[in-house]
Amino acid sequence: MITRRFALLLALGVPLPALLPSPWLLTAAVLALAGGAAVLDVLVAAPLTAVTLRRSGTETVWLGGSASTTLTVANTATRPMWLRLRDRWVPSAGADATEHRLNLLAGEEREVTTTLTPTRHGNRPAVRVTLRSYGPLGLAYRQRRQRWNDEITPAWTLRVLPRFPSRRLLPEKLAKLRVFDGAVVTRGRGQGTEFDALREYVVGDDVRSIDWRASARTHDVMVRTWRPERDRRVVCVLDTGRTSAARIGDEPRLDAAIDAALLLAVLASKADDRVDLLAVDSQVRARVEGGGHRTKLPRLISSMASLEPALVETDFGPAASDLLRRGHKRALVVIFSALDAAPIIEGLLPMLGRLTTRHRVVLASVRDPETEQLARLGDEATADDVHLAAAAELALAERGRVRALLVQQGVLVVDEPREAFASKVSDVYLMLKAAGRL
């Protein structure tokens, strides 16, 4: 195939014979000369079958961060290669540059680095590497079909984990957890505690914690120490239905729920509690359960990465039935959803009675401040403003009615704006753990 350089050569060479008395023969000679040069150029160009590609680099990155991948291009031919390479990714991968020009000697390898700044979480794959081999004159090039380029492209997928801005709160929450642990040991046995160890009595210990049998065996005064109960079960239920697609500020409601669920999961894992995940809309989208604390948390974070809002009505029935079918061990069930009447009253409310009898249930919802702003009327309100305010008041009233129904069923409701949402959910967990109500 010819290049722009060949077209420029013709544009400059063909008009010259027109200035002579007999231009046609000379014009044909110029065209033949240019065509011969292009044919010779494409014959000298190195074959694309001599190119081998392999890829390496970062496989996982948090949303908001950057990753780099390296494409190694090797020339296995016995002659130099002038190569033009296009490394295409999906648009949401945020590739900084896709086209590169390489001059490779025989047997030489060259690395091409691409920086990726993804704009969405989930899997962001490399699409295709397209190759062109140019001749030394740059008049023509070799390029094969798209199917061949697809076959030689090394597969690579960047796993983009969801945004986790509330991780900045982890030191504060862990400090509260450590204070709570120390307070329990100092206070002695209480609700939500279990036996830890025996130690020698020191001045200031509660005499009620003395173990007289152990003291008789060791001929020294021994006291029992207690610690908060471990191995409690926390289940995060994420609503990925239509209400999760509503935007709170500049992000979907689902992203705010994922952020709060991540903070809760990390905090509970640090407290040696077991964390499970269930993401549902009209069907189960993700399920993570079983495994140890160290292996489960990475699986849970990775499963959240692929979650996207689905424009369907959420059916909480299968999720509630699944929670009721499991063992009789009590768990903290945190449902991240909107205080919307349709999915809660029709899908969740009929099963809440049995669910709250078996487990401690918390419903966490992100409050939209824009609705509250629309409900306020200014001094110069128009008729349109009055209608908007009435609709906003109706939505707030319905939200309040749903909240009252949930509280009546024994559900703890967290209804906070985006900025305080993740922190409040974790505080509720710490409060329940301190009170031994998990």
N, C-alpha and C positions, 0 to 999 in steps of 0.2 A: 504494500500500500504506500502511496506517495505522501509526502509531508508538505507543510507550508513553505518550506525552503525550496522545494521543487516548483511549487506554483510561483514563488517569487522569481526563480530563475527564468521561467517561461515569460513572466510579465516583463522582465528586463530584456530578454534576448529576442523575442518574437518581433517587437516593433522596429528593431534596428534594420533588418532587410527591407522594410517598407520605404526606407529613405533612398534605396538604390533603384536604378531603372528597371531591373528585372527581379522583383522581390520573391516570387513564388518558390523558385528553386532553393534560394538561400533560406527561406522560412522553413521549408521541408528539412533542410540540412540541420538547422538549429533544433527543430523538434526531434529529429532522429538522434542527434547528439545528446540532448537532454534526456530522452527516453532511454538511450543506451546507458547513460551514466546512472539513471535510477535503477535499471535492471541489474547492472553490475553492483550497485550499492547494496541492493537487497540480497544478492547472492553472497556477498562478502559478510553480511550481518550474521552473527553467531546464532545457531538454532536455539529456540526456546526450550527444547527438550533437554538441553544441557544445564538448565537452571534447577537447583534444589532449594527448597525453602523449609525452615523450621522456626518455631516460635517459642519464646520463653518470657517470663515476667510475672507480674502480680496477678493473682487469681481472685483475690477478695479485697474489697475496699468499702469503707463506710461512705454513704451518700454525703456529698459535700467535700469529700477528699479527692485526691488525684492518684492515679496509678499509671504505671508505664509498662509497655510490652515491647519486646525486642524481636524483630523479624530478621533472621540471619539468611542472607542471600549468597549462594555459592555458585560459581561458574566452573562447571566440570568440563568445559570445552577446551580445545587446544589452541584457541585464538581469543583475542580480547573481545569483550562484550560491552556495547554501549546500550544501557538498559534504562527504560522508563517504567517505574513501578507505581501502581496505585493500590494502596491498602485501605479498603473500604470497611467501615463499621456501621452499625445501626446509628441513626442520628442521635438518639438519647445517650449513646456512649460518650459523646463529647470529644471526639478525636481532634487533636490540634492541627495535624497536617496529614494529608492522605497521599500526596504525590511526591515522588523522589526520583532523582536522576543519578544513576550509578555508572561508573566506568570501572569494569572489572577485568583484570588481567586473567590469563589462563590459570585455573586452579585457585583463584583468589576468592576469599569470603569477605563480605561486608555486612555490618549490622545497621539496621534501620530502626530507630526508637520512636515510638508513638506514645504521646502523653494523653491519657484519657481522664476527662473530668465529667463523670456521668451526671445526668439531670434527673434520673429516675432510678428507684431501687428495683432489684430483680436481676435477671440474667441479661447481659448485654454482649451478644456474640459478634465475632468478626464475620463479615459477610463474604468478601471475595478479594483476592489479590489478582490484579490484572497486569500482565507483562507485555512490554513492547521491546523488541530488539532492533536497534537502528544500525544502519551501515555507517562507515567512517565519514562519508560525506554528508550524512543527515538528510538525504533526499528521499529515502524510502525506509520502511520498517516491516518487520514480521510481527504478526499478532494472530493468535489462535482463537478458536471459538470460546464462548463463555463457559460451555460445559467443561472444556479442558482446564480453564482457569479455576473452576470450582473444584476440580479433582486434585489439583496440586496445592490448593490453599490449605495450610495447616489449620485444623480446627482449634478454636480458642474461645472461651466464654469467660467474661469478667462477671463475677458474682458481686452485685452491689447490695450491701446490707442497708437496712433502713436508717434514716437519720435518727440520732440518739442524743439530742441536745440536753436532756435531763441527766446525762451522766455526770455533769458538773455537780449535781446534788448528792452523788454517792458518798463522798467523804462525810457530809453532814448526817446522812441517814445511817451510815455505818457507825458513826460516833454515838448516835442515839441508841443503836443496837448494843454497843459495848457498854454504855452507861446502864442500860436496862439489864444486861447480863450481870454486871457488878452489883446492881441494886438487889437483884434476886438472891445472889449468893450472900449478901450482907443481911438481908431480911430473913433468910431462912426459908423453910418450906412454905409454899403457898400455891394458889391455883395456877395451873399452867407450868408447874415445875416437876422435875424428876430427880431422883437421887443421883449424885455425882460421885462423891468419894468421902473417905474418912480422913481426918487429920487431927492433930493434937489440939487440945483446948488452949486458947489464948484469952487474956483478959479482955472483956468486952463482948465475947460470944454469948449468944442467947443460951441460957441453961437448958431451955426446952429442946435444943438440938443435940444434947449429949446422948451418945449411944452407950447405955450402961453395960450391955453385954460385951461390946467391943472393948470397953474400958476394963472390964474384968479380965478379959483374955490377955490384954497387953500390959496390965498393971499401970496404966496411965489413962488420964481423962481424954476420951476421944469424942469428937463431935462430927455430925453428918453435915455435909455441904450439899447444896441443891443448885440446880441449873435450870434454865428454861428448857421446856420440852423441845426435842429435836425430832426430825423426820416427820414433821407435820406435812400435810398435802395442800398445795395451792394450785388451783385450776384457773387458767386465764382463758376466757371464752371471748373471742373477737367476732363481732358482727361485721361481715364483709358485704352486707346487702346494700340496697339503694341509699339508705340514710347515711352510710359511711362515705358516700361520694360527695356529700355536701361540704362545701369549703368553709373552713373556719379560719378567717384571715386569708393567708396565701397558700394554705395546704388543705388537703382533704381531711375529714374527720378521722378516717382510718389511720392516717399518719400520726395524729395526736394520740390515738389509742395504742398504736404500736410502741410509741415512745414511752408511754406510761407503763405498758406491759413489760417492756424491757427493763425499766428501772425496778419494777416489782420483782421480776424474775431474778435479776442479779442480786437484789437485796435478800430475797428468800433463800437463794442458793448459799449466800454467805452465812445465813443463819442455820444452815444444814437442814433446810426444809426441801421437800420435793416439789418441783414445779412442772405442771403439764400444760399443754396448749391445745386448744380446739378452736378452729376458725370455721365459721358456718355462714351460709346464706340460705339458698334453696337446697344446698348440699354441703357436705363437709369438704372444705378446701384444704385444710391442713390439720394434722393430728400428730402430736409429739408426746409420748409417754414412755415410762420405763427407762432403765439405764441409770448410771450413777450421776452425781451432781456435776462432775467435771466433763463428762461426755454429753450430758443432756443439754446443758446451756448453749454450747455451740450449735447443736442441732436445732434448738428452739429459735435461736437468732437467725439461722440460715433459712428455716421454714417461713419466718415472717417476711423475709426479703422478697419472696415471690407473690405475696398477697396483694391483690388489687381489688378495688370496689367493683361489685357486680350489680348491674341495674335490674335486680330482681328483689322480690319481697323476701325478707328473712323468715325462715321457719325454725323456731327454737325447739320445736317438738323433738326431733331426733337427738339434739344435743342434751336436752333435759332427760330424755329416756336413757341415753348413754350414761349420764351421771348417776341415775337411779339404779341402773343395772349393775354398776360396779359394787365393790365390797362395801361393807357397812361402816368402814372407817370414816370418821367425820373429816370434811375438807372445807377449805375456804374457796368458794367459787366466786370469781370476779368477772362479771359480764360487762364488756365494753360495748356499749350501744348508745343509741339516742333515746331520749325520753319521748318517743314517738308512739302514738296510740296504736297504730296498725300492727306492727310486729310484736309489741309487748302484750297488749290486751288480748289479741287473738292467738298469738303463738306461745307466749311465756306465762301469762297469768294463770291459765287453767292448770299448770303443773307446778306453780310456785308453792302451793300448800305442802305437797309431798317433798319438794326440793328443800324448803327451809326447815322441814322437820329433820331431814337427814344431814344437811350441810348448812354452814354459815354462808349466806348469799349477799354479795355486794354488787350493785349496779352502778357503773361509772360512766358518766356522760359529760361530754364537753359542751359547755354553755356557749352559745353564739351571742357575743355582745351586740352585734348589729341588730338583732331582733329587738333587744331592749332599747336601743337608740331609736329605732323606727317607731316604737310605742310612745315616745315623747313628742309632744307637739310644741313647736316654737311659737313665738308671738305673731309671726307672719305666715302661719300655716295656710296652705291652699286646700282646695277640695281634694286634690290627689293625695296630699299629705294626710288628710283626715282618713281617707280610705286605707292608706298604708298603715296608719297607726291602729285603726280598728282591726285589720288583719293580724298585725303583730300582737295586739292584746289578746285576740282569739287564740293565737298559737301559744302564747305564754300561759293562758288559762288552761288550755289542754295539757300543756307540759306539767302544770301544777297538779292537775287532776290525776295524771298518770303517776306522778311522784307520790301523791297521797295514797293511791291504791297499793303501790309497792311497799311503802312504810307500814301500811295496815297489814300486809302479809308477812311482816318481819324482815324485810329487805333493808339493808343499809344503802342509802343513795348518796353518791358523790356527784355533785352538780357544780362544776367549777369552770371558770374560763381557761383558755389554753395555757396561759402563763403559769397558773397554779395547779393545773390538773394532775400532772404526774406526781408532784410533791404530795398532794392531798391523798391520792390513792395509796402511796407508800406509808403515809402517816396512819391511815386507817389500818393497814396491815400491822404496823408496829403497835398500835393501840390494842388491837385484838390479841396480838401475841403476848403483850405485857399482862393483859387481863386473863390469859389462858382460855380465850374463847375461840380459838381456831378450830 
